[in-house]
Amino acid sequence: VDSNPATCVWFAADTPPITKPLLVLDGEGPARNIAIMSNVAPAYAPAGKALIGGACPGMLDPDAEPVVRAQLRDIWGTQVDRWIHLRTDAIPHGQPSQPPSFPPKQRTALGDGLHVCGDHRDTSSIQGALYSGRRCAETILAG
């Protein structure tokens, strides 16, 4: 399966920049989406702290923290300067390659009792992986 790199830069903050469980989208910088993970799952950060991840699809840069921090500073101001950089994950095969012509909902039954599922069979996302897995399970259960 052809793939694209992805980088995610992780920060800890004393307070979240927003309090709702939303995915923040930004088409201007390297981090195309920013998630305050602890707004969705409070156990992902110690009590009173926030876990923030900036996802950079198509980018493979273990040293991306300064440029991502600058982008987040443009969004949320100088509070970002107090955030602690936890780590940067540079993942060579972070997402399956899916050009605009890619048709989602690829078949999961390959024949001869062989089944396959994953985000490469639907949309390049967690949702795509889950949906593909469900379709695969339904196909198997249907016999």
C-alpha positions in Angstrom: 0.0 0.0 0.0 1.4 3.4 -1.0 1.7 5.7 2.0 2.4 9.3 3.0 4.4 10.5 6.0 2.9 12.3 8.9 4.3 14.1 11.9 2.5 14.9 15.2 3.9 17.4 17.7 2.7 16.9 21.3 2.4 19.6 24.0 1.4 19.8 27.6 -0.4 22.9 28.9 -1.7 24.1 32.2 -5.0 25.0 30.6 -6.5 24.0 27.3 -6.7 26.8 24.6 -10.4 25.8 24.1 -12.6 23.7 26.3 -14.9 22.0 23.8 -14.0 18.6 22.4 -13.4 19.9 18.8 -10.8 19.3 16.1 -9.3 22.6 15.1 -8.5 22.9 11.4 -6.0 25.2 9.9 -5.0 25.3 6.2 -2.2 27.8 6.7 0.5 26.0 8.6 2.1 22.6 8.8 -0.4 21.4 11.5 -3.5 20.8 9.4 -5.5 19.8 12.5 -5.0 20.3 16.2 -6.7 18.3 18.9 -6.9 18.9 22.6 -7.0 15.2 23.4 -7.7 15.8 27.1 -10.9 17.6 26.2 -12.2 14.3 24.7 -10.5 11.9 27.1 -9.6 13.7 30.4 -7.5 10.7 31.5 -5.0 11.4 28.7 -3.5 14.2 30.8 -2.9 14.7 34.6 -5.7 16.5 36.4 -5.6 20.2 35.7 -3.4 19.8 32.6 -4.1 19.6 28.8 -2.6 17.3 26.1 -2.5 19.0 22.7 -1.4 17.4 19.4 -0.8 19.1 16.1 -1.0 16.7 13.2 1.1 17.5 10.1 0.1 15.1 7.3 2.5 14.8 4.4 5.4 16.0 6.6 8.2 13.9 8.0 10.2 16.2 10.3 11.4 15.1 13.8 12.4 18.8 14.4 9.0 20.3 13.5 8.3 21.7 17.0 9.4 25.3 16.5 7.4 25.8 13.3 4.3 24.1 14.7 4.6 26.2 17.9 4.8 29.4 15.9 1.6 28.3 14.0 -0.2 27.6 17.3 1.0 30.9 18.7 -0.7 32.6 15.7 -3.9 30.9 16.6 -3.9 31.1 20.4 -1.4 33.8 21.3 1.4 33.9 23.8 0.0 31.2 26.1 1.6 28.7 23.6 5.0 29.9 24.8 4.3 28.3 28.2 3.4 24.9 26.7 5.9 22.1 27.3 7.0 20.2 24.2 6.5 16.5 25.1 7.7 14.8 21.9 7.4 14.8 18.1 6.4 11.6 16.3 7.7 11.5 12.7 6.0 8.5 11.1 7.3 7.5 7.6 4.2 5.6 6.7 1.6 7.6 8.7 -1.3 7.4 6.3 -2.2 5.4 3.2 -1.9 7.4 0.0 -5.3 8.4 -1.3 -5.3 10.8 -4.2 -8.5 12.6 -5.1 -9.4 9.8 -7.6 -9.3 7.2 -4.8 -12.7 5.5 -4.4 -13.6 4.9 -0.8 -15.4 1.7 0.4 -12.9 -0.7 -1.3 -14.0 -4.3 -1.0 -12.9 -6.2 2.1 -13.6 -9.7 0.8 -10.7 -10.7 -1.5 -11.9 -14.2 -2.3 -11.0 -17.7 -1.1 -11.9 -16.8 2.5 -9.4 -13.9 2.6 -10.6 -10.7 4.1 -8.8 -7.4 4.7 -9.7 -4.2 6.5 -8.1 -0.9 7.5 -8.0 2.7 6.6 -6.5 1.9 3.2 -9.8 0.2 2.3 -11.9 3.4 3.0 -10.8 6.8 4.1 -7.4 7.5 5.5 -8.6 8.1 9.1 -9.5 6.3 12.3 -13.1 6.5 11.2 -12.2 4.9 7.9 -10.4 2.1 9.7 -13.3 1.5 12.0 -15.9 1.6 9.2 -13.8 -0.8 7.1 -13.5 -3.2 10.0 -17.2 -3.1 10.5 -17.9 -3.8 6.8 -15.4 -6.7 6.9 -16.9 -8.2 10.0 -20.4 -7.9 8.5 -19.2 -9.6 5.3 -17.7 -12.5 7.3 -20.7 -12.9 9.6 -23.0 -12.9 6.5 -21.1 -15.9 5.3 
